[in-house]
Amino acid sequence: MSLLEVEGLYASYGQVGVLQGIDFSVERGQKVAMLGPNGAGKTTVLRALSGMVRTSGRADFDGGSLLRHPTADIARRGVAHVPEGRGTFASLSVTENLKLGAYARRDAAGVREDLERCYGWFPRLRERDRQPAGSLSGGEQQMLAVARALMSRPRLLMLDEPSLGLAPIVTRELFGVLGEICAEHAMTVLLVEQNARLALDFADHAYVLESGRIALSGEADRVKSDDEVRRSYLGY
Amino acid sequence: MERFVQVVVDGVATGSIYAAVALALVLIYRSTTIVNFAQGEMAMFSTFVAWGLYEGGVPLGLAVLTTLGLSFFAGMAIERGLIRHFEGGETLTLVIVTLGMFILLNSLAGWIWGFENRGFPSLFPDDSVTLGGVRLSVESLGIVAVLLAVVGLLTLLFQRTKVGLAMRAAALNPDSSALVGIRVGHMLMLGWGLAAALGALAGVLVAPRLFLDVNLMGSVLIYAFAAAALGGFDSALGAVVGGWIIGVSETLAGTYVDFIGSDLKILVPLGIIFVVLLVRPSGLFGQSEVARA
């Protein structure tokens, strides 16, 4: 059975429906990309799974339902969501941000170990461990946001537009480290990205959202090599 | 010289009481950006509870500790039962809600305990000690010591414990806090509980110096607001320093400047605040967000 199985997911902000009944699934250890133009509802998919918008439909995560639970409880069940715009705690130090990532964990020794591991993956964070997160550069803050999510030892890592606002070289660095971490830990990832080329290189499987519906899905390699799809949906 | 030291210590003691209420205001303001106008009346109500317990035969120390505990839970209940429904709403709505609570608690206390003045026993012996040749009242020193202990405990809580870190996180960014598994509502409840207990502590410290009646905290609340504004409404350190500056300056001015006396002494700290806020609108220790575009 898939780790995450979504069926007929609707989501709305007030009266405005954003997701019009979408189906998709994420297997254990799989990296899935959710692509599509601005306003297609990509971010809303993640917000719906994290309980941050009104939803209906079904989303089964490891045998239990995700929907209609408080956000904090969903996080405690192993869904780590790196929100668009990173959501770091600006006036708290880098280390405090990382410790907060492990807030729901009870194994202090494991948390210390993971803190070291995160600093190993992102040495720039270690250099700035006492600085307030708000003083970091955009790329460093994104690394911090990802590292904070990893500190929870998530069963599903959800990333919302990690490349947003970053220089191409920083983005490449970030995805390089992400790829290593995923390979090393067989991490399950749901990635929302507007940069389709980047996302398709990273992911195993891709869905393309259009106006709140899944327009197509397939293995990342196949989507990438289909010129027709690329031109009409991904615009490159 | 001896007189001067006595006046300063007395001012610091009075200022410590303002600081305790200012800390309570800051605790709530930082976590919910609510200015709790009912903070003083909550403290007055708690003080009456302590008085009631004491009159009922409970030893004073135990009565005070029990009251602090009860106030903590009552503060949490107020957040959960009343404030929660308005959080994130219009500022003006929240002002009205806390003002409404102010009036409600004031009337309720009058209805239960009446409107006459009552004496409230001091936690400290009516005695003095001689330090470096200066006679100082045990009560003043005790009040300062209690405040310092409270500040120490709060610092430990917020800087050294996981729940303290989570409370700071929830205040800074509720959405991100929920995403790391923090139950933000619980943190806000805790903040209100702590604030209510702090207020109660200020109430039982100030009551012996005034009389206990339903207007016990009226002027204290105003001084506490002034202390919080002076120190910066989002700074705990600022609340303490602000409280002390106000306490000392009003006592000094009231003692040494003839025409000021006890009626006009409030003008002195307010003058200081006016100047500080002109130069630094966020207060002495208030922070403008650390952020990089």
Interface residues (C-beta under 8 A of the other chain):
Chain A: S50 M52 P70 T71 A72 D73 A75 R76 A80 H81 P83 G87 T88 F89 A90 S91 L92 E96 K99 L100 G101 Y103 A104 P132 G134 S135 L136 S137 R148 S152
Chain B: K162 L165 A166 R168 A169 L172 N173 D175 S176 S177 A178 L179 V180 G181 I182 R183 V184 Q287 E289 V290 A291 R292
